[in-house]
Amino acid sequence: MQIGSQVRRIRLDCGVHYRMNSVLCVTFSMLLASTAWSYHLEMSPLVVNGNTGSWQTVSFLESFPAPPIVVVMPEQSGSDPANLRIRNVTGAGFEVVITEPSANDGPHVSMSTAYLAVSPGVHALPGGNVISAFTHATSSQMSKLVTRSWDDVSIPGGFASSPTLVASLQTQANETANPPLTSSTPFLNVAIRSVSSSSMRTSIERSESAAGSVTSNELIGFVAMSANALTMFTTGAYGTVQLQSRSTARNIRGWDDGCFSNTWLTPFTAVPLVVASMNSRQGGDGGWLRQCGVSSTSFSMRVDEDIDNDSERSHTNEQAGAIGASTAFHFSAVANLKIVKSIEVVSDAVTPGNPKSIPGSVVVYRLRVSNEGFGSPDANSVHVVDDLPGEIELCVSALCFLGAPVALDDGSSPVPSGLSVSAVQFSNDGGATFGYTPSAGPQGYDPQVQSLRVSLSGAMASATTAGNPYFDLLFRARLR
């Protein structure tokens, strides 16, 4: 099998065994570990020390092959307005700090919260839900006092309805002060509104804090997940994980108005880790979410506001998106492809009703490729290479299988494979090259073909609770 630029050829023991009706060949499996074949997902508790005087370095539970999208959420500890900012995201971790707006002094009490980290891209979760991690660079701002500008941004993932969204700034390109020793200048967050299945509006949230300016782009990181969805999976080191998304109604109000609770659609087995973001911007003052309570059945939040322009922190109703996990975990979703090759004798010239493997018999080769992993290969990256035994000659006529020498069948797969045949190439030099043009004899066979390569288009589906997707490649040959 060839995977992108990686070629892994296994010669299957599928020579011809005369006088047998069928042969089942050896099975092999490959764990495809290149980054193109996997995504990583992690959630973990996060304690941010507010009075250390410096940025805090956070190490991931396990490393990512490339920098992920990281989302954090402040909680309600400390009476002053406060947010969390991150920077320097790498595959090993990130830096985080508590920031306060310019009307406050900067140092803040510690916060106990959580972070979510997801490999960039659109990913199928176990069970079929979708999670999508992406970025948007912008200098657009929403402020009551400075400027008001939105960006229209596409949401990748092909969601059937508006997804649950969480977001954090990934950079700190415009900071001129020295948090946490001082307040943050400019004090920034993320604004989201008008979320649909495929798009949203976003901007840098400045609320009523006018100190400082935004002259350079900041990078916003987003994680979108199928709304109000529950996914369960098992990780070797972290056990069974419940991952749940929740999009609330517009029922979350301001800091001065109370603490506002929403229920999880399915109770967790333990008090979950939670990150959340506003998915609307109804109030003219702007604001950001702070968590004020979490249980196995519900989560509570309030909208915080700065006091740079006035002292009130009341706020109108807003909608939120939240993602929770039952435990800390790191999940590596990799494609795990397995191939089984078999031969079935379909006819011979001697015993039509009970064909045997004898010279002149017609056989059908079946290559079954299944994906037993929760990762999906890159689109158009799967190529199946098969070396043919010397005892057969391949049928290369259009009459072999519905107009093509090789047919793909995934009709009985519990999950559609998502693939189709894009090209079939032939070799007459043992697979060293695949530029040979076959010549069909009177009955459609070419004894010169020694290997064939089948290229597939599309991205093969990942395993789900319904089963492992697979497809069969079928081709016909004649015993010499």
C-alpha positions in Angstrom: 0.0 0.0 0.0 1.2 3.5 -0.8 0.2 6.3 1.5 0.9 9.7 0.1 4.7 9.8 -0.4 5.2 6.8 1.9 5.3 3.4 0.2 4.8 0.3 2.3 4.7 -2.8 0.1 3.9 -6.1 1.7 4.0 -9.2 -0.5 1.0 -11.2 0.5 1.3 -15.0 0.5 -1.4 -15.5 -2.1 0.1 -17.8 -4.6 -2.1 -20.2 -6.5 -3.0 -23.4 -4.6 -4.3 -25.9 -7.1 -7.4 -27.9 -6.4 -8.8 -25.5 -3.9 -11.9 -23.5 -4.4 -10.7 -20.4 -2.5 -7.7 -19.1 -0.6 -7.6 -16.6 2.3 -4.3 -14.8 2.4 -2.4 -13.5 5.3 -3.6 -10.3 7.0 -1.5 -7.4 8.0 -2.2 -4.1 9.6 -0.3 -0.8 9.7 -0.5 2.0 12.1 0.1 5.1 10.1 1.8 7.6 12.3 2.6 10.5 10.0 0.9 13.8 10.9 -1.1 13.7 7.7 -2.9 10.6 9.0 -3.8 11.8 12.5 -5.1 14.5 14.7 -4.7 15.1 18.4 -7.2 16.4 21.0 -6.4 17.2 24.6 -8.2 18.7 27.6 -6.7 19.2 31.0 -7.1 21.3 34.3 -5.3 24.6 34.3 -4.3 26.5 37.4 -3.1 30.0 36.5 -1.1 31.8 39.3 -2.1 35.5 39.3 0.6 37.0 41.4 3.8 35.4 40.0 4.7 38.5 38.1 5.4 36.6 34.9 3.8 34.5 32.2 3.2 30.9 33.2 4.4 28.0 31.0 2.0 25.1 30.5 3.1 21.7 29.1 0.7 19.5 27.3 -0.1 16.1 28.7 1.4 14.7 25.5 3.1 16.6 22.6 1.3 17.6 19.4 3.1 17.1 16.0 2.3 20.7 15.2 1.0 23.7 17.2 -2.6 23.1 18.1 -5.5 25.6 18.6 -5.7 26.3 22.3 -8.8 27.7 24.1 -8.9 28.8 27.7 -11.6 30.3 29.9 -11.3 32.5 33.0 -13.4 31.7 36.1 -14.9 34.0 38.7 -12.1 34.0 41.3 -11.3 37.6 42.2 -13.7 40.5 42.2 -11.9 42.6 39.5 -12.6 42.1 35.8 -10.1 39.6 34.4 -9.4 37.5 31.4 -6.9 34.8 30.3 -4.4 35.4 27.5 -2.1 32.9 25.8 0.9 33.2 23.6 3.8 31.1 22.1 1.7 28.0 21.3 4.0 25.1 20.3 3.6 21.4 20.0 4.9 21.1 23.5 2.7 23.7 25.3 1.9 27.4 25.6 2.2 30.4 27.9 -0.7 31.9 29.8 -1.4 34.9 32.0 -4.3 36.6 33.8 -4.9 40.1 32.4 -7.0 42.9 33.9 -8.3 46.0 32.0 -6.6 49.4 32.3 -8.8 50.6 35.2 -7.4 47.9 37.4 -3.9 47.3 38.8 -3.0 44.0 37.0 -2.2 41.4 39.7 -5.1 39.0 40.3 -5.9 36.0 42.5 -5.2 32.6 40.9 -7.8 30.8 38.7 -8.5 27.1 38.5 -10.0 26.3 35.1 -9.2 24.2 32.0 -7.8 24.3 28.5 -8.8 22.6 25.3 -6.2 21.9 22.5 -7.1 20.5 19.1 -4.9 19.9 16.0 -5.8 22.3 13.2 -8.2 20.8 10.6 -11.6 19.2 10.3 -11.8 15.9 12.2 -14.3 13.1 12.6 -14.8 12.2 16.3 -15.5 8.6 17.3 -19.2 8.2 16.7 -19.4 10.5 13.8 -19.6 14.0 15.4 -17.3 16.6 13.9 -14.8 18.9 15.5 -13.0 21.6 13.5 -10.1 23.8 14.7 -9.1 26.8 12.6 -7.7 30.3 12.9 -8.4 33.8 11.6 -5.9 36.7 11.6 -7.5 40.2 12.0 -7.1 43.7 13.4 -10.9 44.4 13.2 -12.2 45.6 16.6 -15.5 45.9 18.4 -15.5 48.6 21.0 -18.1 51.0 22.5 -15.5 53.8 22.4 -12.9 53.2 19.7 -14.2 51.4 16.6 -16.7 48.8 15.4 -15.8 46.4 12.6 -16.7 42.7 11.9 -15.1 40.1 9.7 -17.1 37.5 7.9 -15.4 34.1 8.4 -16.2 30.6 7.0 -16.5 27.7 9.4 -14.9 24.6 8.0 -16.5 21.2 8.7 -19.7 20.9 6.7 -21.9 21.2 9.8 -25.6 20.4 9.3 -26.6 23.2 11.7 -24.9 26.0 13.7 -22.0 24.4 15.7 -20.9 25.1 19.2 -18.0 27.5 19.1 -15.2 28.3 21.6 -12.3 30.7 20.9 -9.3 32.4 22.3 -6.7 34.8 21.0 -3.5 32.8 20.2 -1.1 35.8 20.1 -0.3 39.0 21.9 1.0 41.2 19.1 -0.3 44.6 20.3 0.5 44.5 24.1 2.5 47.5 25.3 2.2 47.0 29.0 3.6 44.2 31.3 0.9 42.0 32.6 0.5 40.5 35.1 2.6 43.1 36.9 0.4 45.8 35.3 -3.0 46.0 33.6 -3.1 44.9 30.0 -2.9 47.6 27.3 -4.8 47.1 25.1 -7.2 44.7 26.9 -8.5 42.3 24.3 -10.8 39.3 23.9 -12.8 37.6 21.1 -16.2 38.6 19.8 -18.5 36.2 17.9 -21.9 36.6 16.4 -24.3 35.5 13.6 -23.1 31.8 13.8 -24.6 29.6 11.1 -23.7 26.1 9.9 -21.0 27.5 7.6 -20.1 31.0 8.7 -19.9 33.6 11.5 -18.9 37.1 12.2 -15.9 37.7 14.4 -13.7 40.6 15.7 -11.3 41.5 18.4 -13.4 42.4 21.5 -12.3 45.6 23.2 -15.5 46.3 25.3 -15.2 49.7 26.9 -11.5 49.7 27.4 -10.0 52.3 25.2 -6.4 52.3 26.4 -3.8 51.3 23.8 -4.4 50.5 20.1 -4.5 47.6 17.7 -2.2 48.2 14.8 -1.1 44.6 14.1 -3.2 41.5 13.4 -3.9 39.1 16.2 -4.5 35.4 15.5 -7.9 34.1 16.8 -8.1 30.3 17.4 -11.5 28.7 17.1 -12.8 25.2 17.9 -16.2 24.3 16.4 -18.0 21.1 17.4 -21.3 19.6 16.4 -23.8 21.3 18.6 -25.4 19.6 21.7 -23.5 16.4 20.9 -22.0 13.7 23.1 -19.0 11.7 22.0 -17.5 8.8 24.0 -14.1 7.2 23.4 -11.5 5.2 25.3 -7.8 6.2 25.6 -5.2 3.9 26.8 -3.7 6.1 29.5 -6.8 8.2 30.5 -9.7 5.7 30.4 -13.1 6.4 29.0 -13.8 10.0 28.1 -17.1 11.8 27.7 -16.8 14.8 25.4 -19.9 17.0 25.2 -20.8 20.3 23.4 -23.6 22.6 24.5 -25.0 25.7 22.8 -27.2 27.6 25.2 -30.2 29.8 24.7 -29.7 33.5 25.2 -29.9 33.3 29.0 -26.6 34.4 30.3 -26.4 37.9 31.8 -23.8 40.1 33.4 -21.5 40.0 36.5 -23.8 42.3 38.5 -26.9 40.2 37.5 -25.9 36.8 39.0 -24.6 33.4 37.9 -26.6 31.7 35.2 -26.9 27.9 34.8 -27.5 25.6 31.9 -27.8 21.8 32.0 -25.8 19.3 30.1 -27.9 17.3 27.7 -26.4 14.1 29.2 -25.0 14.1 32.7 -21.3 13.5 33.1 -19.9 10.7 35.2 -17.7 13.2 37.1 -17.5 17.0 37.4 -16.2 18.0 33.9 -13.5 20.3 32.7 -15.2 23.1 30.7 -14.2 25.9 28.3 -16.8 28.3 26.9 -17.2 31.5 24.8 -19.9 33.9 24.0 -21.5 33.0 20.7 -23.4 36.3 20.4 -22.8 40.0 21.1 -26.0 41.6 22.0 -24.8 44.1 24.5 -23.3 47.4 23.2 -20.7 47.4 26.1 -19.2 44.1 24.9 -17.9 41.5 27.4 -16.5 38.0 27.9 -17.5 34.9 29.8 -16.3 33.8 33.2 -17.2 30.4 34.7 -19.0 30.5 38.0 -19.9 26.9 38.7 -19.7 23.4 37.2 -21.3 20.1 38.2 -21.9 16.8 36.5 -25.3 18.0 35.4 -24.9 21.7 34.7 -22.5 24.6 34.1 -22.8 28.2 35.2 -21.4 31.4 33.7 -21.7 35.2 33.7 -20.7 37.9 31.3 -18.0 40.1 32.7 -17.3 43.7 31.7 -14.5 46.1 32.3 -14.9 49.2 34.5 -12.8 51.6 32.4 -15.7 53.7 31.3 -18.2 53.1 34.0 -18.5 51.0 37.1 -21.6 48.9 36.2 -21.1 45.3 35.0 -24.7 44.4 34.2 -25.2 42.9 30.7 -28.1 41.8 28.5 -28.8 38.2 27.6 -26.2 36.4 25.6 -25.8 32.9 24.1 -22.8 30.7 24.9 -21.0 27.7 23.4 -19.4 25.3 25.9 -17.3 22.1 25.5 -16.8 19.8 28.5 -14.8 16.6 29.2 -15.3 14.1 32.0 -11.6 13.8 32.7 -8.2 15.1 31.6 -7.1 13.3 28.4 -5.0 13.3 25.3 -6.5 11.5 22.4 -4.5 10.6 19.3 -6.8 9.7 16.4 -4.8 7.8 13.8 -5.8 5.8 10.8 -5.1 2.1 11.2 -5.5 0.3 7.9 -5.8 -3.4 7.6 -5.7 -5.4 4.3 -7.0 -8.9 3.7 -6.4 -10.5 0.3 -8.5 -13.5 -0.8 -9.0 -15.5 -4.0 -12.3 -17.2 -5.2 -12.4 -19.6 -8.1 -15.5 -18.7 -10.2 -15.2 -21.1 -13.2 -13.1 -23.8 -14.9 -13.5 -25.7 -18.1 -13.9 -29.2 -16.4 -16.3 -28.9 -13.5 -18.7 -25.9 -14.1 -20.8 -26.6 -11.0 -17.9 -27.0 -8.6 -14.9 -25.1 -10.1 -11.4 -25.9 -9.0 -8.0 -24.1 -9.1 -6.7 -25.8 -12.2 -5.0 -24.4 -15.3 -7.5 -22.2 -17.3 -9.7 -21.5 -14.2 -11.0 -18.0 -13.8 -10.4 -16.5 -10.3 -11.5 -13.2 -8.6 -9.0 -11.5 -6.3 -10.5 -9.5 -3.5 -8.4 -6.9 -1.6 -10.4 -5.7 1.5 -9.0 -2.5 3.0 -10.5 -1.5 6.4 -9.8 1.4 8.7 -9.9 0.4 12.3 -8.6 3.7 13.6 -10.4 7.0 14.5 -8.2 9.0 12.2 -8.9 9.6 8.5 -6.2 9.6 5.9 -5.6 12.7 3.9 -7.8 13.1 0.8 -6.5 11.3 -2.3 -3.6 9.8 -0.4 -4.4 6.1 -0.5 -2.9 3.9 -3.2 -3.0 0.1 -3.2 -0.2 -1.8 -4.9 -0.4 -5.5 -5.5 2.2 -7.8 -6.9 0.7 -10.7 -8.9 1.9 -14.3 -8.7 3.6 -15.7 -11.9 0.9 -18.4 -12.2 -1.8 -16.0 -13.3 -2.6 -13.5 -16.1 -4.7 -10.5 -15.4 -7.9 -9.6 -17.1 -7.4 -6.0 -18.5 -10.5 -5.8 -20.6 -13.3 -3.4 -19.9 -15.6 -6.4 -19.7 -13.9 -7.6 -16.4 -16.0 -5.6 -14.0 -18.6 -3.2 -15.2 -16.4 -1.5 -17.7 -13.1 -1.5 -15.7 -10.3 -4.0 -14.9 -10.7 -3.1 -11.2 -13.9 -2.5 -9.3 -14.5 -0.9 -5.9 -17.3 -2.2 -3.8 -18.2 -0.8 -0.3 -21.9 -1.5 -0.4 -21.8 -3.8 2.6 -19.5 -1.6 4.7 -21.2 -0.5 8.0 -19.8 3.0 7.2 -19.4 4.3 3.6 -15.7 4.3 2.8 -15.8 7.7 1.1 -13.5 6.5 -1.7 -13.7 5.8 -5.4 -11.2 4.5 -7.9 -9.4 7.4 -9.7 -6.7 5.5 -11.6 -5.4 2.0 -12.3 -1.8 1.6 -13.4 0.1 -1.5 -14.5 3.7 -2.7 -14.3 5.5 -5.3 -16.4 8.8 -5.0 -14.4 7.8 -6.3 -11.0 6.5 -2.9 -9.7 9.6 -0.9 -10.4 7.6 1.4 -12.7 3.9 1.7 -13.5 4.0 3.0 -17.1 3.1 -0.2 -18.9 0.1 -0.1 -21.2 -1.6 -3.5 -21.1 -2.7 -5.3 -24.2 -5.8 -7.5 -23.9 -5.6 -10.9 -25.7 -8.6 -12.5 -27.4 -10.3 -13.2 -24.1 -9.2 -10.0 -22.3 -6.1 -11.2 -20.5 -2.5 -9.9 -20.5 0.2 -12.3 -19.2 2.8 -9.4 -19.1 1.2 -7.6 -16.2 3.2 -8.3 -13.0 1.9 -5.6 -10.6 -1.0 -3.1 -10.5 -1.5 0.1 -8.6 -5.0 1.4 -7.7 -5.2 5.1 -6.7 -8.3 6.2 -4.7 -9.9 9.6 -4.6 -11.5 11.0 -1.5 -10.7 10.6 2.2 -11.3 7.3 3.8 -13.8 7.4 6.6 -12.7 6.7 10.2 -14.0 4.0 12.5 -17.2 4.8 14.3 -19.4 3.0 16.9 -21.3 1.6 13.9 -18.2 -0.3 12.8 -15.1 0.0 10.7 -15.4 1.3 7.2 -14.0 -0.9 4.4 -13.9 -1.3 0.7 -13.1 -4.2 -1.6 -11.0 -4.0 -4.7 -12.0 -6.7 -7.2 -10.1 -7.9 -10.2 -10.2 -11.0 -12.4 -7.4 -13.3 -13.5 -6.9 -16.7 -15.2 -4.6 -19.5 -14.0 -1.9 -20.5 -16.5 
